């Protein structure tokens, strides 16, 4: 008769654990657990960042006595241009650039809209038609600033749009002093703006754009020219 070796009996290691200790978790469960913690942390950081962004936007105020070499207004609303022309009339800057105007808009239409004098527009207002977005505004403004030799510039745009505008301008031209002159959006004047769906939608959309701008400026990934002239030449 052949000699057979009895199969060893492997005892479950969990049976040897002291009573009262929880069972060991497998690698998949540990991964899911830490992944869940990571997701909660990211959500908390994003939510906290939005609260900080909202607070900085709603408390942003223009300087009491604004003064710079020049003024740049980013188009997107008549209220912005009105404010910029008023600053020019008061001598807050030597010259004004209206950046990002639609190609079909004439200087006469803008002057009529702002009720600015013909002499003021003739001597001290330039209209830029090349920018198609905020990146383009920054590039168009930078070209104009260097052509004129300015070192400090008042930036006029809506308060919710100001953080992204300054980020783009500083990225393109870090040596220029950009001074924020925010125009307060009417929907954000109320302390309870967060109960207004339209105001909340604007703030959330702009916050996402600010995050994307920061990531793009750090990595350089996805950055485009933002100028009509460059886009047209690229298609030829």
C-alpha positions in Angstrom: 0.0 0.0 0.0 1.3 3.5 -0.9 2.0 6.0 1.8 -0.2 9.1 1.7 0.6 12.4 3.3 -2.4 14.0 5.1 -3.4 17.4 3.8 -2.5 20.2 6.3 -5.5 22.1 7.6 -5.0 25.9 7.1 -6.8 27.8 9.9 -8.4 31.1 9.1 -6.2 33.8 10.5 -9.2 35.8 11.5 -10.0 33.0 14.1 -6.7 33.8 15.9 -7.5 37.5 16.3 -8.4 38.6 19.8 -12.0 39.0 20.5 -13.4 42.6 20.1 -11.0 43.6 17.3 -12.6 44.4 13.9 -11.8 42.1 11.0 -9.1 43.1 8.6 -10.2 45.0 5.5 -9.1 43.8 2.1 -7.1 46.1 -0.2 -10.1 47.0 -2.3 -12.2 48.0 0.7 -9.3 50.1 2.0 -8.9 51.7 -1.5 -12.6 52.6 -1.6 -12.5 53.9 1.9 -9.5 56.3 1.3 -10.9 57.2 -2.1 -14.1 58.3 -0.4 -12.2 60.4 2.1 -10.3 61.9 -0.9 -13.5 62.8 -2.7 -14.9 64.4 0.5 -11.7 66.4 0.9 -11.8 67.7 -2.7 -15.5 68.6 -2.3 -14.8 70.5 0.9 -11.9 72.4 -0.7 -13.9 73.3 -3.8 -16.9 74.5 -1.7 -14.6 76.4 0.7 -12.9 78.0 -2.4 -16.3 79.1 -3.7 -17.2 80.7 -0.4 -13.9 82.6 -0.4 -14.4 83.6 -4.1 -17.9 84.8 -3.5 -16.8 86.8 -0.4 -14.0 88.5 -2.3 -16.2 89.3 -5.2 -19.1 90.7 -3.2 -16.8 92.8 -1.0 -14.7 94.1 -3.8 -14.8 97.9 -4.0 -13.2 100.5 -6.4 -10.4 102.7 -5.0 -11.6 106.0 -3.5 -9.3 108.1 -5.7 -8.4 106.0 -8.7 -5.3 107.1 -10.6 -3.2 105.4 -13.3 -1.4 106.0 -16.5 -4.3 104.6 -18.5 -7.7 102.8 -18.4 -8.8 99.6 -20.0 -12.4 98.5 -20.0 -13.3 94.9 -21.0 -16.6 94.9 -23.0 -19.5 92.9 -21.9 -22.0 95.5 -20.7 -22.8 99.2 -21.3 -22.4 99.9 -17.6 -18.7 99.1 -17.8 -18.1 101.4 -20.7 -20.0 104.2 -19.0 -17.9 103.9 -15.9 -14.7 103.8 -17.9 -15.6 107.0 -19.9 -16.5 108.7 -16.6 -13.1 107.8 -15.2 -11.4 109.2 -18.3 -13.4 112.5 -18.0 -12.3 112.8 -14.4 -8.7 112.4 -15.3 -8.2 109.0 -13.6 -6.1 108.0 -16.7 -4.6 109.7 -19.7 -6.2 107.4 -22.3 -8.9 104.7 -22.5 -8.9 101.4 -24.4 -12.3 99.7 -25.0 -11.2 96.1 -25.5 -13.2 93.4 -27.3 -15.7 95.5 -29.1 -17.8 93.8 -31.8 -16.5 94.4 -35.3 -19.8 95.9 -36.4 -19.9 98.4 -33.6 -18.7 101.9 -34.7 -17.0 104.5 -32.5 -20.0 106.8 -33.1 -22.4 104.2 -31.7 -20.2 103.8 -28.5 -19.9 107.5 -28.1 -23.6 108.0 -28.4 -24.3 105.2 -26.0 -22.0 106.7 -23.3 -23.0 110.3 -24.2 -19.2 111.1 -24.2 -18.0 114.2 -26.1 -16.7 113.9 -29.6 -13.5 115.7 -28.5 -12.9 113.2 -25.7 -13.3 110.2 -28.0 -11.2 111.8 -30.7 -8.2 112.6 -28.5 -8.2 109.9 -25.8 -10.3 106.8 -26.7 -9.1 103.7 -28.6 -11.4 100.9 -29.5 -10.0 97.3 -29.8 -11.9 94.9 -32.1 -9.4 92.0 -31.9 -10.3 90.3 -28.6 -12.8 87.5 -28.6 -12.7 86.5 -24.9 -10.9 87.3 -21.7 -7.6 85.8 -22.8 -7.9 88.0 -25.9 -8.7 91.1 -23.8 -5.5 90.5 -21.9 -3.4 90.1 -25.1 -5.0 93.1 -26.8 -4.6 95.3 -23.7 -0.9 94.2 -23.3 -0.2 95.1 -26.9 -1.8 98.5 -26.4 -0.1 99.2 -23.1 3.4 98.5 -24.5 2.7 100.5 -27.7 1.8 103.5 -25.5 4.5 103.0 -22.9 2.2 102.8 -19.8 3.2 101.2 -16.5 0.0 101.4 -14.5 -3.5 100.7 -15.7 -7.0 100.8 -14.2 -9.0 97.7 -15.2 -12.8 98.2 -15.4 -15.1 95.2 -15.6 -17.8 93.6 -13.5 -16.8 92.6 -10.0 -17.5 88.9 -10.6 -15.3 89.0 -13.7 -12.4 90.9 -12.0 -10.5 87.9 -10.5 -10.3 86.1 -13.8 -9.5 89.3 -15.7 -6.6 90.2 -13.4 -5.3 86.6 -13.6 -5.2 86.7 -17.4 -3.6 90.2 -17.5 -1.0 89.3 -14.9 -0.1 86.1 -16.8 0.4 88.0 -20.1 2.1 91.0 -18.6 3.4 90.5 -15.0 5.4 93.7 -14.9 2.5 96.1 -15.3 0.6 97.3 -12.3 -3.1 96.5 -12.8 -5.5 98.3 -10.5 -9.0 96.8 -10.1 -12.0 99.1 -10.6 -14.9 96.8 -10.3 -18.4 97.6 -11.5 -20.9 96.0 -9.1 -23.4 93.7 -10.8 -26.9 94.7 -9.8 -27.8 91.1 -8.9 -24.9 91.0 -6.4 -25.8 94.2 -4.4 -28.2 92.3 -2.2 -26.7 90.5 0.8 -29.0 87.6 0.0 -27.8 87.3 -3.6 -27.3 83.5 -3.1 -31.1 83.0 -3.0 -31.3 84.5 -6.5 -30.9 81.6 -9.1 -29.5 83.9 -11.8 -26.9 85.5 -9.5 -25.9 82.0 -8.2 -25.6 80.7 -11.7 -23.3 83.6 -12.7 -21.1 83.1 -9.6 -20.8 79.4 -10.0 -20.0 79.6 -13.7 -17.4 82.3 -13.1 -15.8 80.3 -10.2 -15.4 77.3 -12.5 -13.8 79.6 -15.1 -11.4 81.0 -12.4 -10.4 77.4 -11.5 -9.8 76.5 -15.1 -7.9 79.7 -15.7 -5.6 79.0 -12.8 -5.0 75.4 -14.0 -4.4 76.6 -17.5 -1.9 79.3 -16.5 0.0 76.9 -14.3 0.2 74.1 -16.8 0.0 76.0 -20.1 -2.4 73.2 -21.3 -5.4 74.4 -23.4 -4.2 78.0 -23.7 -5.3 79.7 -27.0 -4.6 83.1 -28.5 -8.0 84.8 -28.0 -7.5 87.2 -30.9 -9.5 87.4 -34.1 -6.4 88.3 -36.2 -4.4 85.2 -34.9 -7.4 82.9 -35.4 -7.9 84.2 -39.0 -4.2 83.8 -39.9 -4.2 80.3 -38.5 -7.1 79.3 -40.8 -5.3 80.5 -43.9 
